[in-house]
Amino acid sequence: MRFIYNIFVKLERKGKLMAKLKTNKAAKKRYSLTATGKVKRTKSNRRHLLANKTKRQKKSGKVQNAYASKTCENTIKKLLPYGG
């Protein structure tokens, strides 16, 4: 184990290894990437206080999966460097 660690340290000093990017945990919980690269999200207003909402409101929010808008897509992908 120590031997492998020493190799890692030597490669890191030479600049051969790239630093790992951190995934934003808040974004990981809210978004996921599809196989085609689209950003999938869950619709809002479906968790609680459903007794006060009309049938129409509840039905329109029934679909749990929706896609993030194109304008936000690049920002979300930067927060999820390894696909979330």
DSSP file (Angstrom, degrees, kcal/mol; ACC not computed):
  #  RESIDUE AA STRUCTURE BP1 BP2  ACC     N-H-->O    O-->H-N    N-H-->O    O-->H-N    TCO  KAPPA ALPHA  PHI   PSI    X-CA   Y-CA   Z-CA
    1    1 A M     >        0   0    0      0, 0.0     4,-2.0     0, 0.0     5,-0.1   0.000 360.0 360.0 360.0 -42.2    0.0    0.0    0.0
    2    2 A R  H  >  +     0   0    0      1,-0.2     4,-2.2     2,-0.2     5,-0.1   0.879 360.0  55.9 -63.8 -37.4    2.8    2.4    0.9
    3    3 A F  H  > S+     0   0    0      2,-0.2     4,-1.9     1,-0.2    -1,-0.2   0.916 107.2  48.1 -61.3 -45.3    4.5    1.6   -2.4
    4    4 A I  H  > S+     0   0    0      1,-0.2     4,-2.2     2,-0.2    -1,-0.2   0.896 110.3  52.5 -63.0 -40.7    1.4    2.7   -4.4
    5    5 A Y  H  X S+     0   0    0     -4,-2.0     4,-2.3     1,-0.2    -1,-0.2   0.902 107.1  52.5 -61.8 -41.5    1.1    5.8   -2.4
    6    6 A N  H  X S+     0   0    0     -4,-2.2     4,-2.2     1,-0.2    -1,-0.2   0.885 108.4  50.4 -62.9 -39.5    4.7    6.7   -3.1
    7    7 A I  H  X S+     0   0    0     -4,-1.9     4,-2.5     2,-0.2     5,-0.2   0.919 109.9  51.1 -63.9 -43.1    4.1    6.3   -6.9
    8    8 A F  H  X S+     0   0    0     -4,-2.2     4,-2.3     1,-0.2    -2,-0.2   0.917 110.0  49.0 -58.3 -45.2    1.1    8.6   -6.6
    9    9 A V  H  X S+     0   0    0     -4,-2.3     4,-2.1     1,-0.2    -1,-0.2   0.905 111.2  49.6 -63.8 -42.7    3.1   11.2   -4.8
   10   10 A K  H  X S+     0   0    0     -4,-2.2     4,-1.6     1,-0.2    -1,-0.2   0.916 112.7  46.5 -64.0 -43.5    5.9   11.1   -7.4
   11   11 A L  H  X>S+     0   0    0     -4,-2.5     5,-2.4     1,-0.2     6,-0.7   0.873 111.3  52.6 -65.6 -36.8    3.5   11.4  -10.3
   12   12 A E  H ><5S+     0   0    0     -4,-2.3     3,-0.7    -5,-0.2    -1,-0.2   0.891 107.7  50.9 -67.1 -39.2    1.6   14.3   -8.6
   13   13 A R  H 3<5S+     0   0    0     -4,-2.1    -1,-0.2     1,-0.2    -2,-0.2   0.852 108.7  51.7 -66.4 -34.6    4.9   16.2   -8.1
   14   14 A K  H 3<5S-     0   0    0     -4,-1.6    -1,-0.2    -5,-0.2    -2,-0.2   0.613 115.7-116.5 -77.3 -11.5    5.8   15.8  -11.8
   15   15 A G  T <<5S+     0   0    0     -3,-0.7    -3,-0.2    -4,-0.6    -2,-0.1   0.675  79.4 124.8  84.9  17.5    2.4   17.1  -12.8
   16   16 A K      < +     0   0    0     -5,-2.4     2,-0.4    -6,-0.2    -4,-0.2   0.800  59.9  66.1 -79.4 -29.6    1.3   13.9  -14.4
   17   17 A L  S    S-     0   0    0     -6,-0.7     2,-0.3    -9,-0.1    -2,-0.0  -0.765  77.4-138.2 -97.0 138.1   -1.9   13.6  -12.4
   18   18 A M        -     0   0    0     -2,-0.4     2,-0.1     1,-0.1    -2,-0.1  -0.660  27.8-104.4 -89.5 149.8   -4.8   16.0  -12.7
   19   19 A A        -     0   0    0     -2,-0.3     2,-0.2     1,-0.1    -1,-0.1  -0.416  38.0-111.3 -68.8 147.4   -6.6   17.2   -9.6
   20   20 A K        -     0   0    0     -2,-0.1     2,-0.3     1,-0.0    -1,-0.1  -0.572  26.5-128.2 -80.5 143.9  -10.0   15.7   -9.0
   21   21 A L        -     0   0    0     -2,-0.2     2,-0.4     1,-0.0    61,-0.1  -0.724  20.7-125.4 -91.3 141.6  -13.0   18.0   -9.4
   22   22 A K        -     0   0    0     -2,-0.3     2,-0.3    59,-0.0    -1,-0.0  -0.705  17.0-131.7 -89.0 136.6  -15.5   18.1   -6.5
   23   23 A T        -     0   0    0     -2,-0.4     2,-0.6    57,-0.1    57,-0.2  -0.684  23.7-117.4 -82.4 136.2  -19.2   17.4   -7.2
   24   24 A N     >  -     0   0    0     55,-2.5     4,-2.0    -2,-0.3     5,-0.1  -0.666  22.5-154.3 -74.7 117.0  -21.6   19.9   -5.8
   25   25 A K  H  > S+     0   0    0     -2,-0.6     4,-1.5     1,-0.2    -1,-0.2   0.830  90.5  54.6 -67.4 -33.9  -23.7   17.8   -3.3
   26   26 A A  H  > S+     0   0    0      1,-0.2     4,-1.0     2,-0.2    -1,-0.2   0.914 111.4  45.2 -65.6 -41.4  -26.8   20.1   -3.5
   27   27 A A  H  > S+     0   0    0      1,-0.2     4,-2.7     2,-0.2     3,-0.3   0.858 107.8  58.5 -69.0 -35.1  -26.9   19.8   -7.3
   28   28 A K  H  < S+     0   0    0     -4,-2.0    -1,-0.2     1,-0.2    -2,-0.2   0.860 106.8  48.0 -61.8 -36.1  -26.3   16.0   -7.1
   29   29 A K  H  < S+     0   0    0     -4,-1.5    -1,-0.2     1,-0.2    -2,-0.2   0.754 119.8  37.7 -75.7 -24.5  -29.5   15.7   -5.0
   30   30 A R  H  < S+     0   0    0     -4,-1.0    12,-0.6    -3,-0.3     2,-0.3   0.753 116.5  38.1 -99.9 -28.1  -31.6   17.8   -7.3
   31   31 A Y  E  <  -A   41   0A   0     -4,-2.7     2,-0.3    10,-0.1    10,-0.2  -0.857  51.8-175.0-127.8 157.1  -30.4   16.9  -10.8
   32   32 A S  E     -A   40   0A   0      8,-1.8     8,-3.6    -2,-0.3     2,-0.4  -0.982  25.0-121.9-145.4 154.5  -29.3   13.9  -12.8
   33   33 A L  E     -A   39   0A   0     50,-0.9     6,-0.2    -2,-0.3     2,-0.1  -0.772  21.0-139.4 -98.6 140.4  -28.0   13.5  -16.4
   34   34 A T    >   -     0   0    0      4,-2.5     3,-1.1    -2,-0.4    -1,-0.0  -0.360  32.7-100.2 -86.3 173.9  -29.6   11.3  -19.0
   35   35 A A  T 3  S+     0   0    0      1,-0.3    -1,-0.1     2,-0.1    -2,-0.0   0.797 124.7  53.0 -65.6 -28.4  -27.7    9.2  -21.4
   36   36 A T  T 3  S-     0   0    0      2,-0.1    -1,-0.3     1,-0.0    -3,-0.0   0.532 123.2-104.1 -85.9  -5.3  -28.2   11.8  -24.1
   37   37 A G  S <  S+     0   0    0     -3,-1.1     2,-0.1     1,-0.3    -2,-0.1   0.495  73.3 139.2  99.2   3.9  -26.8   14.5  -21.9
   38   38 A K        -     0   0    0      1,-0.1    -4,-2.5    -5,-0.0     2,-0.6  -0.467  54.8-118.7 -77.9 155.7  -30.0   16.3  -20.9
   39   39 A V  E     -A   33   0A   0     29,-0.3    29,-2.7    -6,-0.2     2,-0.4  -0.861  27.7-157.3 -99.2 121.6  -30.4   17.5  -17.3
   40   40 A K  E     +AB  32  67A   0     -8,-3.6    -8,-1.8    -2,-0.6     2,-0.3  -0.778  15.5 173.6-100.5 140.5  -33.3   15.9  -15.5
   41   41 A R  E     -AB  31  66A   0     25,-3.3    25,-2.9    -2,-0.4     2,-0.4  -0.902  31.8-108.3-138.3 167.2  -35.0   17.5  -12.5
   42   42 A T  E     - B   0  65A   0    -12,-0.6    23,-0.2    -2,-0.3    22,-0.1  -0.804  38.5-111.9 -97.5 139.9  -38.0   16.9  -10.3
   43   43 A K        -     0   0    0     21,-1.2     3,-0.3    -2,-0.4     2,-0.1  -0.328  33.0-122.6 -68.3 152.2  -41.0   19.2  -10.5
   44   44 A S  S    S+     0   0    0      1,-0.2    -1,-0.1     2,-0.1     0, 0.0  -0.319  82.2  45.1 -89.8 175.0  -41.8   21.4   -7.6
   45   45 A N  S    S+     0   0    0     -2,-0.1    -1,-0.2     1,-0.1    16,-0.1   0.785  83.2 100.6  63.9  33.1  -44.9   21.8   -5.5
   46   46 A R        +     0   0    0     -3,-0.3     3,-0.1    18,-0.0    -2,-0.1   0.319  61.1  72.6-123.9   6.5  -45.5   18.0   -5.0
   47   47 A R  S    S-     0   0    0      1,-0.2     2,-0.3     2,-0.1     3,-0.1   0.906 101.5 -10.8 -93.7 -46.5  -44.1   17.3   -1.6
   48   48 A H  S    S+     0   0    0      1,-0.1    -1,-0.2     2,-0.0     0, 0.0  -0.884 103.2  52.5-150.2 176.0  -46.5   18.7    1.0
   49   49 A L    >   +     0   0    0     -2,-0.3     3,-0.6     1,-0.1     4,-0.3   0.833  60.4 144.6  58.7  35.9  -49.6   20.9    1.5
   50   50 A L  G >   +     0   0    0      1,-0.2     3,-0.7     2,-0.2     8,-0.1   0.704  57.6  69.3 -77.1 -19.1  -51.4   18.9   -1.1
   51   51 A A  G 3  S+     0   0    0      1,-0.2    -1,-0.2     0, 0.0    -2,-0.0   0.814  99.0  50.1 -67.7 -28.7  -54.8   19.2    0.7
   52   52 A N  G <  S+     0   0    0     -3,-0.6     2,-0.2     2,-0.1    -1,-0.2   0.580  96.1  88.4 -85.4  -9.7  -54.9   22.9   -0.1
   53   53 A K  S <  S-     0   0    0     -3,-0.7    -4,-0.0    -4,-0.3     2,-0.0  -0.622  78.8-115.5 -94.5 149.5  -54.2   22.4   -3.8
   54   54 A T     >  -     0   0    0     -2,-0.2     4,-2.2     1,-0.1     5,-0.2  -0.266  28.7-108.1 -74.6 166.2  -56.8   21.9   -6.5
   55   55 A K  H  > S+     0   0    0      1,-0.2     4,-2.7     2,-0.2     5,-0.2   0.883 120.8  54.9 -60.9 -37.8  -57.1   18.6   -8.5
   56   56 A R  H  > S+     0   0    0      2,-0.2     4,-2.3     1,-0.2    -1,-0.2   0.909 107.5  48.2 -63.8 -43.1  -55.8   20.5  -11.6
   57   57 A Q  H  > S+     0   0    0      1,-0.2     4,-1.2     2,-0.2    -1,-0.2   0.916 114.4  46.5 -62.6 -43.4  -52.7   21.8   -9.7
   58   58 A K  H  < S+     0   0    0     -4,-2.2    -2,-0.2     1,-0.2    -1,-0.2   0.887 113.2  48.7 -68.0 -38.7  -51.9   18.3   -8.4
   59   59 A K  H >< S+     0   0    0     -4,-2.7     3,-1.4     1,-0.2     4,-0.4   0.880 108.1  53.2 -70.2 -37.7  -52.5   16.7  -11.8
   60   60 A S  H 3< S+     0   0    0     -4,-2.3     3,-0.3     1,-0.3    -1,-0.2   0.789 112.8  45.2 -68.8 -26.0  -50.3   19.1  -13.7
   61   61 A G  T 3< S+     0   0    0     -4,-1.2    -1,-0.3    -5,-0.2    -2,-0.2   0.280  84.6 102.1 -95.9  10.7  -47.5   18.4  -11.3
   62   62 A K    <   +     0   0    0     -3,-1.4     2,-0.5    -5,-0.1    -1,-0.2   0.868  56.4  86.6 -65.7 -38.2  -48.0   14.7  -11.4
   63   63 A V        -     0   0    0     -4,-0.4   -20,-0.3    -3,-0.3    -4,-0.0  -0.503  63.4-164.3 -66.8 116.5  -45.1   14.0  -13.8
   64   64 A Q        +     0   0    0     -2,-0.5   -21,-1.2   -22,-0.1     2,-0.5   0.823  68.0  63.4 -74.6 -30.6  -42.1   13.7  -11.4
   65   65 A N  E     +B   42   0A   0    -23,-0.2     2,-0.3    -3,-0.1   -23,-0.2  -0.823  57.3 155.1-104.3 133.0  -39.4   14.1  -14.1
   66   66 A A  E     -B   41   0A   0    -25,-2.9   -25,-3.3    -2,-0.5     2,-0.4  -0.878  38.4-108.8-139.0 171.7  -38.9   17.2  -16.1
   67   67 A Y  E     -B   40   0A   0     -2,-0.3   -27,-0.2   -27,-0.2     3,-0.1  -0.849  28.5-115.7-109.1 144.1  -35.9   18.6  -17.9
   68   68 A A        -     0   0    0    -29,-2.7   -29,-0.3    -2,-0.4     5,-0.1  -0.379  43.6 -93.6 -70.5 153.3  -34.0   21.7  -16.9
   69   69 A S    >>  -     0   0    0      1,-0.1     4,-1.0    -2,-0.1     3,-0.7  -0.279  30.4-115.1 -68.4 156.3  -34.1   24.7  -19.3
   70   70 A K  H 3> S+     0   0    0      1,-0.2     4,-0.6     2,-0.2     3,-0.2   0.806 113.6  60.0 -61.9 -31.3  -31.3   25.0  -21.9
   71   71 A T  H 34 S+     0   0    0      1,-0.2     4,-0.3     2,-0.1    -1,-0.2   0.835 110.6  39.8 -68.9 -31.2  -30.1   28.2  -20.3
   72   72 A C  H <> S+     0   0    0     -3,-0.7     4,-2.2     1,-0.1     5,-0.2   0.598  93.5  88.5 -90.1 -12.9  -29.3   26.5  -17.0
   73   73 A E  H  X S+     0   0    0     -4,-1.0     4,-2.3     1,-0.2     5,-0.2   0.891  86.3  47.7 -58.5 -47.1  -27.9   23.3  -18.5
   74   74 A N  H  X S+     0   0    0     -4,-0.6     4,-1.6     1,-0.2    -1,-0.2   0.894 112.0  50.5 -63.8 -40.0  -24.3   24.4  -18.8
   75   75 A T  H  > S+     0   0    0     -4,-0.3     4,-1.3     1,-0.2    -1,-0.2   0.915 111.6  47.7 -63.3 -43.6  -24.2   25.7  -15.2
   76   76 A I  H  X S+     0   0    0     -4,-2.2     4,-1.2     1,-0.2    -2,-0.2   0.886 108.6  54.6 -66.4 -38.7  -25.6   22.5  -13.8
   77   77 A K  H  < S+     0   0    0     -4,-2.3     6,-0.2     1,-0.2    -1,-0.2   0.829 104.8  54.2 -65.5 -31.2  -23.2   20.4  -15.8
   78   78 A K  H  < S+     0   0    0     -4,-1.6    -1,-0.2     1,-0.2    -2,-0.2   0.848 107.2  51.0 -68.9 -32.7  -20.3   22.3  -14.3
   79   79 A L  H  < S+     0   0    0     -4,-1.3   -55,-2.5     1,-0.3    -2,-0.2   0.736 113.4  47.3 -74.5 -22.3  -21.6   21.5  -10.8
   80   80 A L    ><  +     0   0    0     -4,-1.2     3,-1.5   -57,-0.2    -1,-0.3  -0.673  66.3 166.4-117.6  74.8  -21.8   17.8  -11.8
   81   81 A P  T 3  S+     0   0    0      0, 0.0    -1,-0.1     0, 0.0    -2,-0.1   0.767  79.4  40.1 -65.0 -25.4  -18.4   17.1  -13.4
   82   82 A Y  T 3  S-     0   0    0    -61,-0.1   -59,-0.0     0, 0.0    -5,-0.0   0.102 127.0 -89.8-111.2  21.9  -18.8   13.3  -13.3
   83   83 A G    <         0   0    0     -3,-1.5   -50,-0.9    -6,-0.2    -3,-0.1   0.491 360.0 360.0  88.9   3.3  -22.5   13.1  -14.3
   84   84 A G              0   0    0    -52,-0.1    -1,-0.2    -7,-0.1   -53,-0.0   0.505 360.0 360.0  66.6 360.0  -24.0   13.3  -10.8
